Amino acid sequence: METSAQATQDLQKEIKTLEAQLTGDMFKDMEIRDKIHNLKMKQTGTKPMDSQIDCVGCGS
């Protein structure tokens, strides 16, 4: 079973890997930025403010 600290480290590593792939072109980076955003939301346990149901995209 993965510890919370290990899970956090894994998420941070994945975020850094994705950030290294950013090109600076907003349109090309859109999908990567979306993945980064979802990982950060998962990392912090954040849900959309107006969400009546659980977030399907990130599993929060």
Order of alpha helices (4+ residues) and beta strands (2+ residues): alpha-alpha
